[in-house]
Amino acid sequence: MQRKILLDEKELPKSWYNIMADMPRLPAPPLHPATLKPVGPEDLSPIFPMSLIEQEVSTERWIGIPEEVLDIYSLWRPTPLFRAFSLEKALNTPARIYYKYEGVSPAGSHKPNTSVPQAYYNKKAGIKRLATETGAGQWGSALAFAGRLMGLAVTVYMVKVSYEQKPYRKMAMQTWGADVYPSPSGLTESGKKILAADPWNPGSLGIAISEAVEDAATHPDTNYALGSVLNHVLLHQSIIGLEAKKQMEMAGDYPDVILASCGGGSNLGGIAFPFLKDKVEGKALRAVAVEPASCPTLTRGEFRYDFGDTAGLTPYLMMYTLGHDFVPPGIHAGGLRYHADAPLVCQLYHDGLIEAKAYGQTSVFEAGLLFARTEGIIPAPESAHAIRGAVDEALAAKEEQKERVILFNLSGHGNFDMAAYDNYLSGKLVDYEYPEELIKEALLKLPKIG
């Protein structure tokens, strides 16, 4: 009975996998808001280095990982794949449950898989500082860590409700040398405008993105770094699924269903995209994006062009969206509080290659607690969404009395999220299903294109 399936460092993948080489349909191109013409490299160069812009538009299947990035990756990669024997026993299920554990990274989540290469390419381009947003703090922590190793200054705009809920995430970023500000802040024009309209605004990822993009665009030595949504981010995260494919082969198994939490899409893309290549080629496989019921982008949003941020500083992206000025409630899964999803994920969902489920946070924490009490790891609230989905798949297998191989991405630990668990254990945590009328109101403000 082998719980851990481990790869040697020499088996670390040397290239990232680009799903754009194998998608039946590519996403519609980003559009410039002023001209409605496809965005070109010159439009992105004020905030991104050319190397990342090239990755953003590439349709090459394999893109080599630089040696300096591989060297840093080896601090924690390859990450372990676990067979969840104890969880299986607790559920009394015939399903075989596996999880890829990304919480072993220095920042405690999957986010350094892209923060390290983004910092590397910006350093090579001569950039001195990176500006970014963060929700619950996993991405901000990851960029602070990568910036420190690469000798770059880092400024983080942290969604205000998470800034207040998760002080230890803020402290981790500051320990690595980053400057961290609650968003909306009074440091940018977009932040000032939002505070003038609503001084008690709890913030959102869309607002924090606006502040970070404005910061980068107005300082020549500064670029913007994004922890999810864009193609190059999901490309870097593919290392998760590439390792998992090798490990599943070592275990003599192949997943029937793959699950991951989905806020912007990097978590799902990282674990599922290398397997979806097999699905495109005819393999029977399900991939499920699990999102919060309070921010139900895929399950209740519309597939259309929208801004990626609240202030309208980004290009129009073709996504499932709830509206760029949508501000979800302050749930503890702060990393999932985004109004849209990655165009790659949205296109695959639109084409029926992936599925989506939404859960309330009490059900999610119930599954996270079960996992902690069986497998021993306290999961991040975001990661617990994938656990909820995996538990339901295992219970369905039990009801049907059929074997089912389940793989999910345990994208990070919850050691900095204990206030959330305290609220759950003390009965203070409540579900919030976003009202349909408020979603319709936000969607009415979407740009009219075509």
C-alpha positions as CSV (number, residue, x, y, z in Angstrom):
1,M,0.0,0.0,0.0
2,Q,2.0,3.0,-1.3
3,R,0.7,6.4,-0.3
4,K,3.3,8.6,-2.0
5,I,4.2,8.3,-5.6
6,L,7.4,10.3,-6.0
7,L,9.5,11.4,-8.9
8,D,13.3,12.0,-8.8
9,E,14.6,15.5,-9.5
10,K,16.1,14.3,-12.7
11,E,12.5,13.5,-13.9
12,L,11.5,17.2,-13.6
13,P,9.8,18.1,-16.9
14,K,12.1,20.2,-19.1
15,S,9.3,21.8,-21.1
16,W,5.9,23.3,-20.4
17,Y,2.8,22.0,-22.3
18,N,0.8,24.5,-24.4
19,I,-2.8,23.3,-24.8
20,M,-3.3,25.8,-27.6
21,A,-1.6,23.4,-29.9
22,D,-4.3,20.8,-29.4
23,M,-7.6,22.7,-28.8
24,P,-10.4,22.1,-31.3
25,R,-11.1,25.9,-31.2
26,L,-8.8,28.6,-30.0
27,P,-10.2,31.5,-27.9
28,A,-11.3,34.6,-29.7
29,P,-8.5,37.2,-29.7
30,P,-8.2,39.9,-27.1
31,L,-9.5,43.2,-28.4
32,H,-8.3,46.7,-27.9
33,P,-11.2,48.7,-26.2
34,A,-10.6,51.8,-28.3
35,T,-10.4,50.2,-31.7
36,L,-12.0,46.8,-31.2
37,K,-9.1,45.3,-33.2
38,P,-7.0,42.3,-31.9
39,V,-4.4,43.4,-29.4
40,G,-0.8,43.3,-30.8
41,P,2.5,42.9,-29.0
42,E,2.9,46.7,-29.0
43,D,-0.2,47.0,-26.9
44,L,1.1,44.6,-24.2
45,S,4.8,45.7,-24.1
46,P,4.2,48.6,-21.6
47,I,3.5,46.0,-18.9
48,F,4.9,42.6,-20.1
49,P,8.3,41.5,-21.4
50,M,8.4,40.3,-25.0
51,S,9.3,36.8,-23.9
52,L,6.0,36.4,-22.0
53,I,4.0,38.1,-24.8
54,E,5.5,35.5,-27.2
55,Q,4.4,32.7,-24.9
56,E,0.9,34.3,-24.6
57,V,0.3,33.9,-28.4
58,S,2.3,30.8,-29.1
59,T,0.6,27.7,-30.5
60,E,3.8,25.5,-30.1
61,R,3.0,22.4,-28.1
62,W,6.2,22.4,-26.0
63,I,8.0,25.4,-24.7
64,G,11.4,24.8,-23.0
65,I,11.9,25.8,-19.3
66,P,15.0,27.9,-18.7
67,E,17.8,26.2,-16.7
68,E,17.7,29.0,-14.0
69,V,13.9,28.4,-13.6
70,L,14.5,24.6,-13.4
71,D,17.1,25.1,-10.7
72,I,14.7,27.1,-8.5
73,Y,11.8,24.7,-9.3
74,S,14.0,21.9,-7.8
75,L,13.7,23.6,-4.4
76,W,10.3,21.8,-4.2
77,R,9.6,20.1,-7.4
78,P,8.7,17.4,-8.4
79,T,5.8,17.5,-5.9
80,P,4.3,14.3,-4.5
81,L,1.2,12.5,-5.7
82,F,-0.7,10.9,-2.8
83,R,-3.2,8.0,-2.8
84,A,-5.8,9.1,-0.3
85,F,-6.3,5.7,1.4
86,S,-7.6,7.2,4.7
87,L,-10.2,9.4,2.9
88,E,-11.3,6.4,0.8
89,K,-11.8,4.4,4.0
90,A,-13.7,7.1,5.7
91,L,-16.1,7.4,2.7
92,N,-16.3,3.6,2.3
93,T,-16.1,4.1,-1.4
94,P,-14.8,1.8,-4.2
95,A,-13.3,4.9,-5.8
96,R,-9.5,5.3,-5.9
97,I,-8.7,8.9,-4.9
98,Y,-5.3,10.6,-5.7
99,Y,-4.2,14.1,-5.0
100,K,-1.3,16.1,-6.3
101,Y,0.0,18.2,-3.4
102,E,1.3,21.7,-4.4
103,G,1.4,22.9,-0.8
104,V,5.1,21.8,-0.5
105,S,6.3,24.9,-2.3
106,P,8.0,27.7,-0.2
107,A,4.9,29.8,-0.6
108,G,2.6,26.9,0.3
109,S,0.7,26.8,-3.0
110,H,1.0,26.1,-6.8
111,K,1.6,29.8,-7.6
112,P,5.4,29.7,-7.6
113,N,5.2,27.5,-10.7
114,T,4.5,30.8,-12.6
115,S,5.9,33.5,-10.3
116,V,9.4,32.1,-10.8
117,P,9.4,32.2,-14.6
118,Q,7.6,35.5,-14.7
119,A,10.2,37.1,-12.4
120,Y,13.0,35.4,-14.5
121,Y,11.8,36.8,-17.8
122,N,11.2,40.3,-16.4
123,K,14.7,40.3,-14.9
124,K,16.2,39.3,-18.2
125,A,14.3,42.2,-19.8
126,G,15.9,44.7,-17.3
127,I,12.8,45.3,-15.2
128,K,13.4,46.4,-11.6
129,R,10.0,46.1,-10.0
130,L,6.8,44.0,-10.4
131,A,3.3,45.1,-9.4
132,T,0.5,42.6,-8.9
133,E,-2.8,41.9,-7.2
134,T,-3.6,39.1,-4.8
135,G,-6.8,37.7,-3.3
136,A,-6.2,35.4,-0.4
137,G,-2.5,36.0,-0.6
138,Q,-1.2,32.8,-2.3
139,W,-0.2,34.6,-5.5
140,G,1.2,37.7,-3.7
141,S,3.3,35.3,-1.5
142,A,4.6,33.5,-4.5
143,L,5.6,36.6,-6.4
144,A,7.2,38.1,-3.3
145,F,9.2,34.8,-2.9
146,A,10.2,34.8,-6.6
147,G,11.0,38.5,-6.7
148,R,13.4,38.1,-3.7
149,L,15.3,35.3,-5.4
150,M,15.5,37.2,-8.7
151,G,16.5,40.5,-7.1
152,L,13.3,42.4,-8.0
153,A,11.2,44.7,-5.9
154,V,7.5,43.6,-5.6
155,T,4.4,45.7,-4.9
156,V,1.2,43.8,-4.0
157,Y,-2.3,45.2,-4.0
158,M,-4.2,42.7,-1.7
159,V,-8.0,42.5,-1.8
160,K,-9.0,44.4,1.3
161,V,-11.3,41.8,2.9
162,S,-8.5,39.2,2.6
163,Y,-5.9,41.7,3.8
164,E,-8.0,41.9,7.0
165,Q,-8.9,38.2,7.2
166,K,-5.4,36.8,6.5
167,P,-2.7,38.9,8.3
168,Y,-0.1,36.1,8.1
169,R,-0.2,36.0,4.3
170,K,0.6,39.7,4.4
171,M,3.4,39.0,6.9
172,A,4.8,36.3,4.6
173,M,4.9,38.7,1.7
174,Q,6.6,41.3,3.8
175,T,9.1,38.8,5.1
176,W,10.2,38.2,1.5
177,G,10.5,41.9,1.1
178,A,7.3,42.9,-0.8
179,D,5.3,46.1,-0.1
180,V,1.7,45.1,0.5
181,Y,-1.3,47.5,0.4
182,P,-5.1,46.8,1.0
183,S,-7.1,47.3,-2.2
184,P,-8.8,49.5,-3.1
185,S,-6.1,51.8,-1.9
186,G,-5.5,55.5,-2.1
187,L,-2.3,55.0,-4.1
188,T,-3.7,54.8,-7.6
189,E,-6.3,56.8,-9.5
190,S,-8.5,53.7,-9.9
191,G,-8.4,53.0,-6.2
192,K,-9.2,56.6,-5.3
193,K,-12.2,56.6,-7.6
194,I,-13.6,53.4,-6.1
195,L,-13.1,54.6,-2.5
196,A,-14.7,58.0,-3.3
197,A,-17.9,56.1,-4.5
198,D,-17.8,53.5,-1.6
199,P,-15.3,54.1,1.3
200,W,-16.2,50.7,2.7
201,N,-15.7,48.7,-0.5
202,P,-14.3,45.2,0.5
203,G,-12.3,45.0,-2.7
204,S,-12.2,42.4,-5.4
205,L,-9.6,40.8,-7.7
206,G,-10.9,43.0,-10.5
207,I,-10.2,46.1,-8.5
208,A,-6.8,45.0,-7.4
209,I,-5.9,44.1,-11.0
210,S,-6.8,47.7,-12.0
211,E,-4.5,49.1,-9.4
212,A,-1.6,46.9,-10.2
213,V,-1.9,47.5,-14.0
214,E,-2.1,51.2,-13.5
215,D,1.0,51.1,-11.3
216,A,2.9,49.2,-13.9
217,A,1.7,51.3,-16.8
218,T,2.7,54.6,-15.1
219,H,6.3,53.5,-14.0
220,P,8.9,52.7,-16.7
221,D,10.9,50.4,-14.5
222,T,7.9,48.4,-13.5
223,N,6.0,45.5,-15.1
224,Y,2.8,43.8,-14.2
225,A,2.7,40.1,-13.1
226,L,-0.6,38.1,-13.1
227,G,-1.2,34.9,-11.1
228,S,-3.9,33.4,-13.3
229,V,-6.2,34.0,-16.3
230,L,-3.6,34.7,-19.1
231,N,-2.3,31.9,-21.4
232,H,1.3,32.1,-20.3
233,V,0.3,31.6,-16.7
234,L,-1.6,28.4,-17.4
235,L,1.3,27.3,-19.6
236,H,3.7,27.5,-16.7
237,Q,1.3,25.6,-14.4
238,S,1.1,22.7,-16.8
239,I,4.2,21.3,-15.0
240,I,1.7,20.0,-12.4
241,G,-0.2,17.8,-14.8
242,L,2.9,16.7,-16.6
243,E,4.3,15.3,-13.4
244,A,1.0,13.8,-12.4
245,K,0.7,11.9,-15.7
246,K,4.1,10.3,-15.0
247,Q,3.1,9.5,-11.4
248,M,-0.3,8.1,-12.3
249,E,1.5,5.8,-14.8
250,M,3.8,4.7,-12.0
251,A,0.8,3.9,-9.8
252,G,-0.7,1.9,-12.7
253,D,-3.8,4.1,-12.9
254,Y,-5.4,6.7,-15.1
255,P,-8.1,9.2,-13.9
256,D,-11.7,8.9,-14.9
257,V,-12.2,12.4,-13.5
258,I,-9.9,15.3,-12.6
259,L,-11.0,18.2,-10.3
260,A,-9.6,21.5,-9.3
261,S,-10.8,24.7,-7.8
262,C,-11.3,27.4,-10.3
263,G,-11.1,31.2,-9.7
264,G,-9.1,32.4,-12.6
265,G,-8.1,29.0,-14.0
266,S,-4.4,28.4,-13.3
267,N,-5.2,25.6,-10.8
268,L,-7.5,23.7,-13.1
269,G,-5.3,24.3,-16.2
270,G,-2.2,23.2,-14.4
271,I,-3.5,19.7,-13.4
272,A,-6.0,19.1,-16.2
273,F,-4.5,20.5,-19.5
274,P,-1.9,17.8,-20.0
275,F,-4.6,15.2,-19.6
276,L,-7.1,17.0,-21.8
277,K,-4.7,16.4,-24.7
278,D,-5.6,12.7,-24.3
279,K,-9.3,13.6,-24.2
280,V,-9.0,15.5,-27.5
281,E,-7.4,12.4,-28.9
282,G,-10.3,10.2,-27.8
283,K,-9.5,9.2,-24.2
284,A,-12.5,8.9,-21.9
285,L,-12.0,11.6,-19.3
286,R,-13.9,14.2,-17.3
287,A,-12.4,17.4,-16.0
288,V,-14.4,19.5,-13.5
289,A,-13.9,23.1,-12.5
290,V,-15.1,23.7,-8.9
291,E,-16.1,27.2,-8.0
292,P,-17.9,29.0,-5.1
293,A,-21.6,29.5,-5.3
294,S,-21.0,33.1,-4.3
295,C,-18.9,33.8,-7.4
296,P,-20.4,31.3,-10.0
297,T,-18.5,32.5,-13.1
298,L,-18.8,29.4,-15.3
299,T,-22.1,28.1,-13.9
300,R,-24.0,31.4,-14.1
301,G,-21.9,33.8,-16.1
302,E,-22.2,34.7,-19.8
303,F,-19.7,33.9,-22.5
304,R,-18.8,37.2,-24.1
305,Y,-16.2,39.9,-24.2
306,D,-15.5,41.8,-21.0
307,F,-12.7,43.6,-19.3
308,G,-10.4,41.6,-17.1
309,D,-10.4,44.3,-14.4
310,T,-12.9,46.6,-12.8
311,A,-11.5,50.0,-14.1
312,G,-11.4,48.9,-17.7
313,L,-7.6,49.1,-18.1
314,T,-7.2,45.7,-19.7
315,P,-8.1,44.5,-23.2
316,Y,-11.5,42.9,-23.8
317,L,-11.2,39.1,-23.3
318,M,-13.7,36.5,-24.4
319,M,-14.7,34.8,-21.1
320,Y,-17.5,33.6,-19.0
321,T,-18.1,36.6,-16.9
322,L,-20.3,38.0,-14.2
323,G,-19.5,41.6,-15.2
324,H,-16.2,43.4,-14.5
325,D,-17.7,45.5,-11.7
326,F,-19.1,42.5,-10.0
327,V,-18.0,42.5,-6.3
328,P,-18.6,39.1,-4.7
329,P,-19.1,38.7,-0.9
330,G,-16.1,38.3,1.4
331,I,-15.9,34.5,1.4
332,H,-12.8,33.0,2.9
333,A,-11.7,31.4,-0.5
334,G,-10.4,34.8,-1.5
335,G,-8.4,33.4,-4.4
336,L,-11.7,32.4,-6.1
337,R,-13.4,35.8,-5.9
338,Y,-12.8,36.8,-9.6
339,H,-15.6,37.9,-12.0
340,A,-14.4,35.9,-14.9
341,D,-12.1,32.9,-15.9
342,A,-9.1,32.3,-18.1
343,P,-10.1,32.5,-21.8
344,L,-8.5,29.0,-22.4
345,V,-10.7,27.5,-19.6
346,C,-13.8,29.3,-20.8
347,Q,-13.3,28.1,-24.4
348,L,-12.9,24.5,-23.3
349,Y,-16.0,24.8,-21.1
350,H,-17.9,26.4,-24.0
351,D,-16.9,23.5,-26.2
352,G,-17.9,20.9,-23.7
353,L,-14.4,19.6,-22.9
354,I,-14.7,20.5,-19.2
355,E,-17.5,20.7,-16.7
356,A,-18.2,23.0,-13.8
357,K,-19.8,22.7,-10.3
358,A,-20.5,25.4,-7.7
359,Y,-20.6,24.9,-3.9
360,G,-21.5,27.0,-0.9
361,Q,-18.6,27.5,1.5
362,T,-20.1,25.5,4.5
363,S,-20.2,22.4,2.3
364,V,-16.6,23.1,1.2
365,F,-15.3,23.5,4.7
366,E,-17.1,20.3,5.7
367,A,-15.1,18.5,3.1
368,G,-11.9,20.3,4.0
369,L,-12.3,19.3,7.7
370,L,-12.9,15.7,6.7
371,F,-9.8,15.7,4.6
372,A,-7.7,17.2,7.4
373,R,-9.0,14.6,9.9
374,T,-8.2,11.7,7.5
375,E,-5.2,12.7,5.4
376,G,-3.7,15.1,7.9
377,I,-3.2,18.1,5.7
378,I,-5.2,21.3,6.5
379,P,-6.2,22.5,3.0
380,A,-6.5,26.1,1.9
381,P,-10.2,27.2,1.5
382,E,-9.7,27.4,-2.3
383,S,-8.3,23.9,-2.5
384,A,-11.1,22.5,-0.3
385,H,-13.5,23.2,-3.2
386,A,-11.7,20.5,-5.2
387,I,-11.9,18.2,-2.2
388,R,-15.7,18.8,-2.0
389,G,-16.0,17.8,-5.7
390,A,-13.8,14.7,-5.2
391,V,-15.8,13.6,-2.1
392,D,-19.0,13.9,-4.1
393,E,-17.5,11.9,-7.0
394,A,-16.4,9.2,-4.5
395,L,-19.9,9.1,-2.9
396,A,-21.4,8.7,-6.3
397,A,-19.1,5.8,-7.0
398,K,-20.2,4.3,-3.7
399,E,-23.9,4.7,-4.6
400,E,-23.4,3.1,-8.0
401,Q,-21.0,0.5,-6.6
402,K,-18.6,1.2,-9.4
403,E,-14.9,1.8,-9.3
404,R,-13.8,5.3,-10.3
405,V,-10.4,6.9,-10.4
406,I,-10.4,10.4,-9.0
407,L,-7.5,12.9,-9.3
408,F,-7.6,16.4,-7.8
409,N,-5.2,19.2,-7.3
410,L,-4.6,20.0,-3.6
411,S,-3.2,23.4,-4.6
412,G,-2.1,24.7,-1.2
413,H,-2.2,24.3,2.5
414,G,-4.4,26.3,4.8
415,N,-1.9,26.9,7.6
416,F,-2.4,30.7,7.2
417,D,-6.2,30.3,7.0
418,M,-7.1,29.2,10.5
419,A,-9.4,32.1,11.1
420,A,-11.6,30.6,8.4
421,Y,-11.6,27.2,10.1
422,D,-12.3,28.9,13.4
423,N,-15.4,30.6,11.9
424,Y,-16.6,27.2,10.5
425,L,-16.0,25.3,13.7
426,S,-17.8,28.0,15.8
427,G,-20.8,28.0,13.5
428,K,-20.2,31.6,12.2
429,L,-19.6,30.6,8.6
430,V,-22.7,31.1,6.3
431,D,-23.4,30.3,2.7
432,Y,-24.1,33.1,0.2
433,E,-25.7,32.3,-3.1
434,Y,-25.3,35.4,-5.2
435,P,-28.8,36.8,-6.1
436,E,-29.8,36.4,-9.8
437,E,-31.0,40.0,-10.0
438,L,-27.5,41.4,-9.0
439,I,-25.8,39.2,-11.5
440,K,-28.2,40.5,-14.2
441,E,-27.5,44.0,-13.1
442,A,-23.8,43.5,-13.4
443,L,-24.1,41.9,-16.8
444,L,-26.1,44.8,-18.1
445,K,-23.0,46.9,-17.8
446,L,-20.9,44.7,-20.0
447,P,-19.4,46.2,-23.2
448,K,-21.6,45.9,-26.3
449,I,-19.5,44.3,-29.0
450,G,-20.7,42.8,-32.3
